[in-house]
């Protein structure tokens, strides 16, 4: 029941935020903040539950003639991601606080509805419902980019929408084929996760069906070769949009891989693992290289996102406990660090109206607080021990090493590349000569108290993940164990490749 | 066979609409008052809707050899009557400032509805043709209606003549097909063409040619590629309410009839017929979507998108060749109803801001609609997203149903085409939505002629509610359709 309250909180809150605009244009942001905080509290209340099975679930009939039910459930893995969602929701609202002045009601409506879709994706265990939420989070995000975006927003929003929607239709087809298999084998139509796990798939068709899921999820993740929408979407989106996109939306793809693709198709995934791992290594190295070549600071961060997400794919397809834990930790830590970096870039753009790095330089003397914060998150992103990203990437590499030595060694080079581009950004933007002639009169100002508050909150989060990862690992471990047991370890075979 | 009183009860919706038209005509003869004519038409259609709803659950009867009144036909009679009623409500403010007699438009609309009701209830070639021609004849008039008005829609006469000529050609093809089928089966009632084939007199090829003739004629009416060439011109030239009628009821009635014919005649047992239909579907989906990309006129975009949508529905029909269950019939029925809702809503928004003297049919006119008229823009966005098949809308459930049928039948190529088509389709739907999101150049009302009518907004609101309601909780409609298609 608590899950229904949670999802409807976002949906209703969105409508309220929209209506609140007619009373006072400053009211929507308050409503949105309250909704996110309230949902965070609700999620925290789930923490005490009995771990191992579902912490909470709802199961109502929806379309009985298709065997579709309104089936939501939360376990440790979902809960971790839900907490990330709500936390970044608060951060996103805070980062939009002063930036969004045009149509604020509609903006917060879209923000909250995106979050509603994400919460649905992380909790749905009926594949129809999952797909439903998968698409629900798309349209409000489209609006966020298309209305409040920057100079080339139409192109970016359209590209984002078409990539995700078409890959989504592939997934829908794959879901339907799987359901049809279930119908043939068990004589009943069902979209329930547990029922579909029981379907014995085999033959070349299994590979195609698996690919339907894989493409949908790696488009969202994204991984090479489906990543080209991401730099456009990110560079055009308003700051809060980038935060949601990088922090949460990308994680739905990773979640889909862990929860659905591999468990539903263990054999096909086993056979496909070498390809997936290779794609992951290519993502890590290629996008790190491309990131280095960018002049636009947001595009640069976007490419680093793709690069870091490669570690998640790597971890998932190594499919052993360390690697999976690494993937989950990377998702959480990257959620915070990428969101923070996008906020910094957004903050810079808000102040000096450019994202062009060659125009920047010498900011350290002007805005010391912002510089320190930027240095912290850059170092976090490059994988400094003691911070969350290190734990994630280290575990992912450790696990992957058991699965595929060559690709892991190559992927590990990504850590070096990450140091290069991270420090390079710091050097270009914060060191060197300061020249404000290029900012056309816009003034560079340091972080204010509101901004410092949420940056510090995110820093603490990363330090916590780095220093005491066990508190997160303990939550996801039972879930990953049961997924591993269900699907069988595919490491053995993958390792021989 | 004599017609008893008991036979008249199932025919009540048809009779009511006919009486309405006669009453409206007499009223016009006595005194021309457009308000009165419209009121008579609307209330008559409302009565017919109510009656068909009442009859819906326990009627299954062949009335005369020409018409079958079962749950399937009554369901669509209901849809046709309700849609016509809404269209009459939308037409009233649109034509209000027309510098000509306005009453006859409502008569034509009523007569067209008679034709559509006959079509959805038909299981005999004679009634098929009667219904079809009644519908088409009235549509010629509706399309050309604002002919004498100086500022009216751009090319009503051209559109009407184009539709007339091509429609007549299609009817001729249809008739030829019917004649060939009659030559084999010896009956004009829909019946299996399988029993007679393979005998000495008639080879398979004979039935196949007959069926292909028939399907070509139908494809003309449904504007399936490559028989679609009239569609964009007629859509663009006709006044908006007439376009809407043609796009919603015109397509719906024809497809309902096609479905019944396909089931009764077992035409899909012939592999070559299935191949031809698949090619039509592929051509329509790809052609419709690709051509829509190039348009800047809203009516033309929706015309091409309707071509694509008819292609999608055809895929479900083709699925009927291989599946055992009734999922194909359900999918077609559901999608048609969804399609009517979306079409009515999308064209409805355009006709609410337009009038017979000034149509806003370029997508550039819709710039900033979100900030000028947020509710209209929300409704329009909903309709477009639904046409694109996005969740929370009925279009998503409809597309899901089509995919379900296609997967069950294993039509992988057609599925791939549908996915590609939907992907292309997104582009032009989003293009319109994006225009609406841009800052407005000017604020305030669009209206230059015609009147504001609260009832038109109520209709649009109702469509929007239906769109969302059936998109989130379609179970009642699905149950209804399931029981209706079980009997087919």
Interface residues (C-beta under 8 A of the other chain):
Chain A: X62 X63 X64 X65 X66 X103 X128 X131 X132 X133 X135 X136 X138 X139 X142 X143 X146 X147 X154 X157 X158 X161 X162 X165 X166 X169 X170 X172 X173 X176 X177 X179 X180
Chain B: X371 X385 X388 X390 X391 X392 X396 X400 X403 X404 X407 X408 X415 X418 X419 X420 X422 X423 X426 X427 X430 X431 X433 X434 X437 X473 X474 X475 X478 X479 X482
